[in-house]
Amino acid sequence: MFARNLASLGAQIVAFGIARVDSLHNLVMPLAHPSAGRFGDFGGRYVPETLIPALDELEAAVEEAAGDQAFIAELTGHWKTTIGRPTPITEARRLGAELGLCIWIKREDLCHTGSHKLNNALGQALLARRMGKRRIIAETGAGQHGVAAATVCALFGLECVVYMGEEDVRRLELNVFRMKLLGATVVPVSSGTRTLKDATNEAMRDWVTNVADTHYIVGSCVGPHPYPLMVRSFQKVISFEARAQMLEAVQRLPDACIACVGGGSNAIGFFHHFEKDESVRLIGAEAGGEGVETGKHASPLTAGEPGVLHGSYSYLMQDEDGQILDTHSISAGLDYPGVGPEHSYLRDTGRADYYAVTDNEALGAFVWLARSEGIIPAFESAHAFALLKKLAFENGSTILVNLSGRGDKDMETASRLLNL
Ligand SMILES: *Cc1c(COP(=O)(O)O)cnc(C)c1O
């Protein structure tokens, strides 16, 4: 048994070009946080008493798993054979020539199921199995996280219930069918704006009721500790690969890394291994909707204030009475009034900058990328590409953009909005 684990671990090390076993371990570690899940003032656990034991149990399971080489070998094995990692980086030559920049794209759109979401869902499903929890619940906005959760549940034979706002069920019909085909139960949520926030409320309600046999696979680096840290641990493989790939391809680090920010999981995974590289600017694109000045947007970091939502303290969109404001975005995956606490910390410390990108700017970038590079991005990811034009980068700069997902799910909406 031991010998077999070691052999497969050896294969993983070769696959990822990692020299030592302990650096493979570092790939998903560390999970323990020195200040109990706080990033500066942000994060923490603001949940009903009944959830505390489940969060403690999850935290213990995460730490134990991270120290278990068999778990690491299983996880990284699935990265390769289930997700298709490592995903490549691609030079965007025509975009680069147009803007006088050297542009590279990290291709999370090539992950199985079409986005970075599977990195997280897979890791959490493996943990749920370790904890003996056979029922999985998840919330979803664009349906990408729901599809990822339904996929891993089918893979491991777990029951899967996905909460999705009625508005999103309507605009993302194809992903709803995918989840059902994979064997999941999709529960439409009719409260509030009938989008991601409302689906998350409903999932948390379910969890409080069924916590004994249920694991809640949160879809982004949001929620109470240990979720933000755990989700980052499963997503940071993006920057682990991308950093090494840039050094190999162009023998230097990028001047800037750009990612879109909904809850912030693709961005945090993409930023993480560049955080200590002071020369690398970290830039997030939030959903500016119809424009921040109109109030119809989903940009808590550019236009919100700190408060508590879904179990943690972070920037969010709220009114003077602390009521959560309605959000708007062309992309269901960014249509959320909150953001992961680590992004709030990166914002306040100035390590990362965040900009709001409007629906129109994102739609423009969506067409631009399709026609210049032959890549159709998700609406979410198109927000990141829009910043290439919007921000004036110095001529000749090297920019790495995270393409968090592909645009298949958005074809229906796009065909209605674009008169081609
Ligand atoms: C869900 C999703 C996002 C937004 O979620 P984050 O947690 O901010 O990454 C971005 N892009 C794609 C393609 C998505 O599916």
The ligand as an SDF file (V2000), in Angstrom:
LIG
                    3D

 15 15  0  0  0  0  0  0  0  0999 V2000
  -18.0550   31.1670  -11.1870 C   0  0  0  0  0  0  0  0  0  0  0  0
  -17.2010   31.7980  -12.1670 C   0  0  0  0  0  0  0  0  0  0  0  0
  -16.5020   32.9890  -11.8770 C   0  0  0  0  0  0  0  0  0  0  0  0
  -16.6840   33.7470  -10.5990 C   0  0  0  0  0  0  0  0  0  0  0  0
  -16.3090   33.0680   -9.4330 O   0  0  0  0  0  0  0  0  0  0  0  0
  -14.9620   33.3780   -8.6840 P   0  0  0  0  0  0  0  0  0  0  0  0
  -15.1120   32.6670   -7.3820 O   0  0  0  0  0  0  0  0  0  0  0  0
  -14.8440   34.8470   -8.5310 O   0  0  0  0  0  0  0  0  0  0  0  0
  -13.8570   32.8120   -9.4980 O   0  0  0  0  0  0  0  0  0  0  0  0
  -15.6370   33.4860  -12.8260 C   0  0  0  0  0  0  0  0  0  0  0  0
  -15.4850   32.8900  -14.0220 N   0  0  0  0  0  0  0  0  0  0  0  0
  -16.1440   31.7510  -14.3410 C   0  0  0  0  0  0  0  0  0  0  0  0
  -15.9380   31.1480  -15.6820 C   0  0  0  0  0  0  0  0  0  0  0  0
  -17.0290   31.1780  -13.4330 C   0  0  0  0  0  0  0  0  0  0  0  0
  -17.6820   30.0640  -13.7590 O   0  0  0  0  0  0  0  0  0  0  0  0
  1  2  1  0
  2  3  1  0
  2 14  2  0
  3  4  1  0
  3 10  2  0
  4  5  1  0
  5  6  1  0
  6  7  2  0
  6  8  1  0
  6  9  1  0
 10 11  1  0
 11 12  2  0
 12 13  1  0
 12 14  1  0
 14 15  1  0
M  END
$$$$
